[in-house]
Amino acid sequence: MRAVREALTARLHIGAQRLRRHPPTLCFRLARPSGNLTGVTVAQTDTVTKLLQLMRDVVPALRDACVIWSAVNPGTEFTLRDMKAAAQGIKLSLLPVAMSSATDVDPALASIARARPGALIVLPAAVPAANAERIGELAIQLRIPSIAANKALMERGLLMSYGADPRDVARRIPGYVDRIVKGAKPADMPVERPPSASSQST
């Protein structure tokens, strides 16, 4: 990561991304990222715990849930790791189901159908997002609730969502560009987090 950071010193990078809560990361300190890196992150420390608790509130007797994630998306890998730790605290068993490419979709859905979990959780990644309608349809067939970590996935067929809306985060980026064009230094611009996460349902 240090080599990547050094390679970026001559180029400005503004982005909206899902950062880990702990290093290593390109922006070592959100308050003062340093160098030419700044932007907005959708990461919030309590999102995973609240998402699981929301599922438990919907299904009080919930004992297990399938989690769709992507092995090629580091963000979902880190989120899954945090989710497993949080699930232990509420005695919830998680069954991770990878959906990293188009060829994974049918086997992943078949695996979920066989497992017949009590709920379905979808972590944001390209392939799950592209197949959100099919995932939502499977959840309906199995008569189980489905939840995503952002509103955009919910709008494509899942029952509910909890988390920041990435579209709202993306709308903050032009403000960064405007401030930098007017002379602000990226190193002095904190990496922002959304003001709060929220739950939504269809």
PAMI-234114 format. One line per field, with one value per residue (C-alpha): residue number from 0; x, y, z. Coordinates in pm, 1 decimal. Example, Ala and Ser with C-alpha at 12.3 -4.5 7.8 and 13.67 -1.06 7.14 Angstrom:
residues 2
num <- [0, 1] .
east <- [1230.0, 1367.0] .
north <- [-450.0, -106.0] .
up <- [780.0, 714.0] .
END
This chain:
residues 202
num <- [0, 1, 2, 3, 4, 5, 6, 7, 8, 9, 10, 11, 12, 13, 14, 15, 16, 17, 18, 19, 20, 21, 22, 23, 24, 25, 26, 27, 28, 29, 30, 31, 32, 33, 34, 35, 36, 37, 38, 39, 40, 41, 42, 43, 44, 45, 46, 47, 48, 49, 50, 51, 52, 53, 54, 55, 56, 57, 58, 59, 60, 61, 62, 63, 64, 65, 66, 67, 68, 69, 70, 71, 72, 73, 74, 75, 76, 77, 78, 79, 80, 81, 82, 83, 84, 85, 86, 87, 88, 89, 90, 91, 92, 93, 94, 95, 96, 97, 98, 99, 100, 101, 102, 103, 104, 105, 106, 107, 108, 109, 110, 111, 112, 113, 114, 115, 116, 117, 118, 119, 120, 121, 122, 123, 124, 125, 126, 127, 128, 129, 130, 131, 132, 133, 134, 135, 136, 137, 138, 139, 140, 141, 142, 143, 144, 145, 146, 147, 148, 149, 150, 151, 152, 153, 154, 155, 156, 157, 158, 159, 160, 161, 162, 163, 164, 165, 166, 167, 168, 169, 170, 171, 172, 173, 174, 175, 176, 177, 178, 179, 180, 181, 182, 183, 184, 185, 186, 187, 188, 189, 190, 191, 192, 193, 194, 195, 196, 197, 198, 199, 200, 201] .
east <- [0.0, 289.8, 415.9, 70.9, 50.8, 390.5, 298.9, -2.6, 181.4, 198.1, -168.9, -485.0, -735.3, -1084.6, -1317.6, -1618.3, -1524.2, -1587.9, -1288.9, -1195.9, -1229.0, -863.7, -539.1, -385.0, -565.4, -469.5, -618.3, -448.7, -638.7, -985.5, -953.8, -624.3, -567.5, -242.2, -90.1, -329.4, -597.0, -935.3, -1303.3, -1606.9, -1655.7, -1981.4, -1820.0, -1977.9, -1859.3, -2199.7, -2369.6, -2302.1, -2429.0, -2743.6, -2813.4, -2805.3, -3015.6, -3271.4, -3303.1, -3346.3, -3617.6, -3804.2, -3758.9, -3715.1, -3647.9, -3384.6, -3100.6, -2921.7, -2879.8, -2704.1, -2470.7, -2403.7, -2061.8, -1794.1, -1444.9, -1313.8, -1444.5, -1219.3, -1490.7, -1735.5, -1458.8, -1388.1, -1759.1, -1818.3, -1537.7, -1693.3, -2037.0, -1919.5, -1782.6, -2104.8, -2317.1, -2139.0, -2248.6, -2617.3, -2583.8, -2662.9, -2510.3, -2395.5, -2351.2, -2137.5, -2224.2, -1978.4, -2112.0, -1798.8, -1867.0, -2155.3, -2076.8, -2129.0, -2486.4, -2679.7, -2473.4, -2500.7, -2878.7, -2909.7, -2694.5, -2917.1, -3230.1, -3087.7, -2977.6, -3318.8, -3182.3, -3397.7, -3291.0, -3080.6, -2821.0, -2665.9, -2340.9, -2283.1, -2076.7, -2113.2, -2239.5, -2492.6, -2618.8, -2665.8, -2870.2, -3064.7, -3398.8, -3324.0, -3200.4, -3517.0, -3734.6, -3558.2, -3614.7, -3986.0, -3999.1, -3832.6, -4059.7, -3765.9, -3673.8, -3388.5, -3177.1, -2898.9, -2642.7, -2764.8, -3092.8, -3009.2, -3008.8, -3337.1, -3497.4, -3404.1, -3600.5, -3491.8, -3722.5, -3524.8, -3192.9, -2981.8, -2689.7, -2587.3, -2707.8, -2398.0, -2575.6, -2598.5, -2228.9, -2139.3, -2322.7, -2069.3, -1776.2, -1835.5, -1800.9, -1450.9, -1358.3, -1487.5, -1290.7, -968.0, -1010.1, -1040.1, -711.7, -785.1, -526.4, -651.1, -432.4, -630.3, -971.8, -1107.9, -1249.3, -1619.2, -1868.4, -2242.3, -2427.7, -2619.2, -2738.0, -3107.1, -3338.9, -3571.3, -3824.7, -4026.6] .
north <- [0.0, 233.8, 187.3, 271.7, 577.1, 701.1, 646.0, 872.8, 1170.8, 1353.2, 1299.0, 1423.3, 1156.2, 1235.1, 945.3, 793.6, 458.2, 203.4, 224.7, -16.4, 115.8, 32.0, 62.1, -29.4, 206.9, 478.8, 745.4, 663.2, 930.9, 1038.3, 1376.3, 1458.6, 1216.0, 1384.8, 1370.3, 1399.1, 1162.9, 1277.2, 1210.0, 1053.5, 712.2, 525.1, 328.9, 362.3, 169.5, 56.6, -24.9, -399.7, -445.0, -241.7, -424.0, -759.7, -627.5, -498.6, -849.8, -990.1, -731.9, -844.0, -1213.4, -1244.4, -1619.8, -1575.8, -1825.8, -1819.0, -1605.7, -1632.3, -1346.5, -1279.2, -1123.1, -1085.8, -1230.7, -974.6, -677.1, -602.5, -388.7, -677.9, -903.3, -661.6, -610.0, -985.5, -1021.8, -756.6, -909.4, -1252.0, -1099.7, -907.5, -1215.9, -1410.1, -1150.2, -1208.1, -1585.1, -1568.3, -1820.0, -1677.7, -1874.5, -1673.8, -1732.0, -1588.5, -1416.7, -1278.9, -1335.1, -1410.5, -1781.9, -1777.0, -1652.1, -1971.6, -2191.9, -1927.5, -1901.5, -2281.5, -2304.2, -2054.7, -2243.8, -2567.7, -2404.9, -2240.0, -1978.6, -1763.2, -1443.7, -1316.6, -1037.4, -882.5, -687.4, -421.0, -544.6, -539.2, -892.4, -907.3, -562.5, -675.4, -972.2, -801.0, -880.5, -1253.5, -1247.5, -1070.2, -1319.4, -1610.8, -1454.5, -1424.2, -1788.5, -1897.5, -1663.7, -1501.0, -1134.5, -985.5, -685.3, -489.3, -244.5, 32.9, 167.1, 117.7, -262.0, -254.7, -60.2, -340.1, -610.2, -662.4, -612.7, -350.9, -176.5, -24.9, 204.9, 519.6, 571.4, 570.1, 809.5, 1069.2, 1016.4, 1059.1, 1391.4, 1530.9, 1482.6, 1796.9, 2004.2, 1864.1, 1944.9, 2300.2, 2363.6, 2226.7, 2432.2, 2736.4, 2655.7, 2414.8, 2142.8, 1780.5, 1701.4, 1955.8, 1822.2, 1550.9, 1234.7, 1278.4, 1022.1, 1044.7, 1209.7, 892.1, 556.7, 485.6, 190.0, 168.3, -91.2, -163.1] .
up <- [0.0, 67.9, -289.1, -427.5, -205.0, -321.2, -685.0, -642.8, -497.2, -830.4, -915.0, -748.5, -647.7, -526.2, -470.0, -302.4, -158.3, 114.4, 346.3, 621.4, 973.5, 1039.4, 837.3, 603.4, 368.8, 124.4, 349.2, 678.7, 871.3, 765.3, 937.3, 762.0, 472.4, 358.2, 10.4, -284.3, -155.7, -29.9, -86.3, 75.4, 234.4, 297.6, 581.2, 923.3, 1225.1, 1347.4, 1015.8, 1023.7, 1379.1, 1316.4, 989.8, 1168.1, 1453.2, 1203.1, 1059.8, 1409.5, 1478.2, 1164.6, 1248.2, 1626.9, 1605.6, 1331.8, 1373.3, 1037.5, 727.3, 394.1, 304.1, -64.0, -111.0, -379.5, -348.5, -599.6, -400.5, -99.8, 55.0, 85.0, 217.6, 502.0, 568.8, 579.6, 831.8, 1055.8, 1007.8, 1123.4, 1441.9, 1505.2, 1435.1, 1707.4, 1957.9, 1880.5, 1826.1, 1456.1, 1213.9, 879.2, 557.2, 310.7, -55.7, -308.5, -619.1, -781.3, -1151.6, -1386.2, -1370.7, -993.7, -1007.0, -1079.9, -841.3, -568.2, -598.2, -603.6, -290.8, -109.5, -215.9, -75.2, 249.3, 305.5, 549.5, 771.1, 593.6, 305.2, 326.5, 15.1, 37.4, -229.6, -525.8, -903.9, -967.8, -681.9, -783.5, -1144.4, -1020.4, -743.4, -907.9, -919.3, -560.3, -450.8, -639.2, -469.3, -127.4, -207.8, -320.6, 2.6, 204.1, 381.3, 431.3, 230.5, 319.4, 150.1, 280.2, 50.0, -82.3, -450.5, -411.3, -220.8, -503.8, -741.5, -563.9, -203.7, 93.1, 285.4, 330.7, 603.4, 536.0, 355.6, -0.3, -228.8, -463.4, -188.4, -118.6, -486.5, -498.0, -250.8, -490.2, -705.0, -389.2, -337.0, -696.0, -661.5, -341.8, -492.1, -809.9, -583.8, -413.3, -127.1, -63.2, -67.8, 234.0, 437.1, 331.5, 564.0, 412.3, 485.2, 607.0, 544.5, 833.8, 917.0, 791.5, 757.1, 711.7, 412.1, 301.9, -9.9] .
END
